[in-house]
Amino acid sequence: MFGPPWNAIKRAFNAFVQGIAEARRLRRAYDELAGMSDPELRDIGISRADIPAVVTGTYRRTQPRISDFASSGRPKRVAIAGPQRATARPRSR
């Protein structure tokens, strides 16, 4: 109705609103994880120092821990909080 300049303003405003909504979502996720005790964080496989990376989706565990292996010596499935989930693959026989 008002032409391209108004469309650009509308797109900019929508991007601004979406950015605020995303920031609020990240803050809620951060606060929820930060409110957990250290044993609870350990149960889900992260430490307190990992919280920012988990919330932003950049968390990558570099090496499996000893506790990730079942008594048979095979890795057990490990769920990682966040957008991606990873599982350890069992060794082939």
N, C-alpha and C positions, 0 to 999 in steps of 0.2 A: 504494500500500500504506500509506504513512504520511500521505497527505493533501497538501493544497495547500502548507503551509509547506515540506515537503521538496521539492516540485516547484520552488518558487521558489529554494531553495538550489541545487538541481541545475542550473537554468538559469543562475544567477549563476556557478557554478563552471565550467560549459561556456563561458560568455562569457569568463571570465578565461583559461582555457586557450587558447581561440581567439585572444585578444588577444596572448598570449605567442607563439604560433606565427606570427602575422602580423608581430610585431615582429622575430622572428628572420629571417623571409623578407626583410623590408625591409633588415635589417642585412647579410645576405648579398649582396643586390643592390647595396647601397651599397659594400660592401667590394670587390666584383668590379669595379665601375666605377672606384672610387678607385685600384685597383691597376693600371689601364691607364695607359699613357704619354700625354702630350699629343697626339702624332701619331695614336695609336690612337683617342682620343676625337674628334679632328678628323675622322677617317675615318668615324665613325658619326654625325657631324653635331652634336656637343655639345662644350661646353667644361667644364672642371673645375667652374666655378661653377654649371653646369646640373645637376650630379649629384643634389642633393637633390630638385629638381623632377621629374627623370626618374624617380627611385625612387618618389616619392609619386604620380606620375601627373598632376602639374599642369603639366608642361612644355609650353609653347607657343612656337614660334618666331614672332616678330612679323613679320619681314620676310625674304624670300628673300635669300640672299647672292649675290654675283656668281658664285661658284663653282657655284651651283646651276643655272646656265644653260649649256646645251650650246653648241657653236660656232655652231649655227643661230639662236641667240637665243631658243630655246624653253626653258622650265624642264624639267629632267630630273626623274625620279621620285626622291623623297627619302624614305627610311624613317626613322621616328623610333622610338627605343627606348622601350619602356614599353607600357602597356595599349592606347593608341590609336596608330594609324598614320595618317599623312597623306601625301598625294601632291599635287604641284603639278599643276594642270590646264594643258594646253597651250592657247595662245591660238587662238581660231577664226580661220579664214582668211576 
